[in-house]
Amino acid sequence: MTRASFEGVGVRPREHEEGELTKMIEQYTSQVPSGFYLTLAIGSIGLSAFLRLNKRPHDALFVGQWVTAFMLMGIYNKLVKLQGSD
């Protein structure tokens, strides 16, 4: 059901508010430069390649999976800086 279908039924959409812990985390993480997360992602790609070349495929796969997490943290950091928290 869409939001329009709830109008007239007496149901209001709730406003979302961030918790105090979330605000505190965003305050600290917004101080980290965005390039830091990109550097971590590129570094983990390089470390993964190094491990693969040194015949440690399991370690290379483990480290290679960090790239996504670092990039997502960087995107979240950028959004918090641009839009702020609620």
C-alpha positions as CSV (number, residue, x, y, z in Angstrom):
1,M,0.0,0.0,0.0
2,T,1.2,3.5,-0.7
3,R,1.3,6.4,1.6
4,A,-1.8,7.9,-0.1
5,S,-3.8,4.8,0.6
6,F,-3.3,5.3,4.3
7,E,-4.6,8.9,4.3
8,G,-8.1,9.0,5.7
9,V,-7.7,5.8,7.6
10,G,-6.3,7.7,10.5
11,V,-2.7,6.4,10.2
12,R,0.1,9.0,10.0
13,P,3.6,8.1,8.9
14,R,6.0,8.2,11.8
15,E,8.9,10.6,11.7
16,H,12.3,8.9,12.1
17,E,14.7,10.2,14.7
18,E,18.2,9.1,15.3
19,G,19.2,7.7,18.7
20,E,21.8,9.4,20.8
21,L,24.4,6.7,20.1
22,T,24.0,7.2,16.4
23,K,24.4,10.9,16.7
24,M,27.6,10.4,18.8
25,I,29.0,8.0,16.3
26,E,28.2,10.3,13.3
27,Q,29.8,13.2,15.2
28,Y,33.1,11.4,15.5
29,T,33.1,9.7,12.0
30,S,32.3,12.9,10.2
31,Q,35.7,14.2,11.4
32,V,37.5,11.4,9.4
33,P,38.5,12.5,6.0
34,S,36.7,10.7,3.2
35,G,39.9,9.9,1.4
36,F,40.9,7.7,4.4
37,Y,38.3,5.1,3.5
38,L,39.3,5.1,-0.1
39,T,42.9,4.6,1.0
40,L,41.9,1.7,3.1
41,A,40.0,0.1,0.2
42,I,42.8,0.5,-2.2
43,G,45.3,-0.8,0.4
44,S,43.2,-3.9,0.9
45,I,43.1,-4.5,-2.8
46,G,46.9,-4.3,-2.9
47,L,47.3,-6.5,0.1
48,S,44.9,-9.0,-1.3
49,A,46.9,-9.1,-4.6
50,F,50.2,-9.5,-2.6
51,L,48.8,-12.4,-0.7
52,R,47.5,-14.0,-3.8
53,L,50.9,-13.7,-5.5
54,N,52.5,-15.3,-2.4
55,K,50.3,-18.4,-2.7
56,R,48.0,-17.6,0.2
57,P,44.6,-17.7,-1.6
58,H,42.4,-18.0,1.5
59,D,44.0,-14.9,3.2
60,A,43.8,-13.0,-0.1
61,L,40.0,-13.7,-0.3
62,F,39.5,-12.7,3.3
63,V,41.4,-9.4,2.9
64,G,39.7,-8.8,-0.5
65,Q,36.3,-8.8,1.1
66,W,37.3,-5.7,3.2
67,V,37.1,-3.5,0.1
68,T,33.3,-3.4,0.1
69,A,33.0,-2.6,3.8
70,F,35.6,0.3,3.5
71,M,33.8,1.7,0.5
72,L,30.4,1.6,2.2
73,M,31.8,3.3,5.3
74,G,33.2,6.0,3.0
75,I,29.9,6.5,1.3
76,Y,28.1,6.7,4.7
77,N,30.7,9.2,5.9
78,K,30.2,11.3,2.9
79,L,26.4,11.3,3.3
80,V,26.7,12.3,6.9
81,K,29.0,15.2,6.0
82,L,26.7,16.4,3.2
83,Q,23.3,15.8,4.7
84,G,24.0,15.7,8.4
85,S,22.1,13.5,10.7
86,D,18.4,13.9,11.5
